[in-house]
């Protein structure tokens, strides 16, 4: 069929301070938990928390494993996205775009 190719690279975002392979390795070496309480800018936990979790609309936990970062700091022009359109992009899609670019860059696909 032709010559097969493989592009091998890594781009990642993990909870806490692990946004590069080196940072992830440090977290693993130290055996650190990346659990944290809900960031105040994401959720007013006092408005939803109930220890039993049996109230409708409540949750019984005060934290989780969160990716840190300013998700509004997306470089729309770098990805050729209009500023107005970028506002409508889900933060998870923004992270995917950034991590995908990093994986391609890491795999040296931009020679």
Order of alpha helices (4+ residues) and beta strands (2+ residues): alpha-beta-beta-alpha-alpha
